[in-house]
Amino acid sequence: MRIIDLRSDTVTLPTEEMRKAMANAEVGDDVYGEDPTVKKLEEKAAQIMGKEAGLFVPTGTMGNQIAVMTHTKRGDEIILEEKAHIFYYEVGGIAALSGVQARTLKGYYGALDPSEVEKSIRTGDIHEPRTSLICLENTHNKAGGTVIPLEIMKQIKEIGEKYNIPIHLDGARIFNAATALRVDVKEIAKYADSVMFCLSKGLCAPVGSMLVGTKEWIERARRNRKRLGGGMRQAGILAAAGLIALEKMPDRLKEDHENARFLAEGLKEIPGIKVDMASIQTNIVFMDYEETGLTPDSFIAGLKKRGIKVNPGYPLVRMVTHLGINRDDINYTLQAIKEIVQGG
Ligand SMILES: *Cc1c(COP(=O)(O)O)cnc(C)c1O
């Protein structure tokens, strides 16, 4: 059966070129600092993001958790958007691993209001925790892959500087944000002290994410990576794919964005399906099927029967475009959803 996997851009498979590079990678023990391919990837990631140093981490979640751990002390408070990945989808890691508490603020399409951020910073009163970090997410996953405007990032960075509070950017999909904004990723990364980004999503590497920041900060992050068990040995095998991901893949993300828009425009014409077109900015599409009257079971089962995999939910279903999805797959998906809605 034809399978159309729209669950996430994490389902992308490594390209032939990545597999060859992996097979031929020069490697060593990276915990001893002896893996040349990992070093090359870390340097390249830092250079692309306009930072001093980089750190290769197994997952985006570990990268974010290391960032929080490296920026904070136990009992601190960190400011996050209320649907931020770090708050919502990292298994309570900030509490369990770093012992910090979250101050969540409601965003507008994922973007924090700078004046709300400023008002939420603690004053130093003896009763209060210390605010030690502001986290941003660009693109914002749960808001629909929305892009945080650079002007907002700039204002929040200025607030951070005013109060001496660092900014961590969860830039899992920062290349999607840069593509949508038509800017170099540096123009986004410059408003953050540390950035995490994923090689394993739209960039198609099999495994891995990066942290970038100052040299001093990355050295401390490296110790925290080891503490969390993320010190990998001949990781150059993975870094080799990451290098190709960085060199070859960002330029094609615009195709994913065009496909997501095409999908969203088709969906909103189907009776009972609603799409908030303002949220369609990159490669993520949320559709609301409440008005079709279909139960989650029948809707998701109908999709499954036709080989279409989505991130299930009610009333929202998430679909993500990526290298494994072409225009024809989207036409097939739209036709299938029309049939399901019509009771076919
Ligand atoms: C996917 C994602 C992560 C985490 O990445 P994993 O590699 O799956 O752990 C972090 N933040 C955002 C916004 C993401 O979409």
The ligand as an ORCA input file, in Angstrom:
! r2SCAN-3c Opt
* xyz 0 1
  C      11.339     18.305     17.596
  C      11.490     19.460     18.492
  C      12.386     19.428     19.571
  C      13.080     18.176     20.054
  O      13.738     17.425     19.178
  P      13.974     15.849     19.372
  O      15.179     15.631     18.554
  O      12.752     15.188     18.861
  O      14.219     15.587     20.822
  C      12.541     20.578     20.304
  N      11.869     21.682     20.013
  C      10.994     21.756     18.999
  C      10.299     23.038     18.723
  C      10.774     20.645     18.206
  O       9.889     20.711     17.206
*
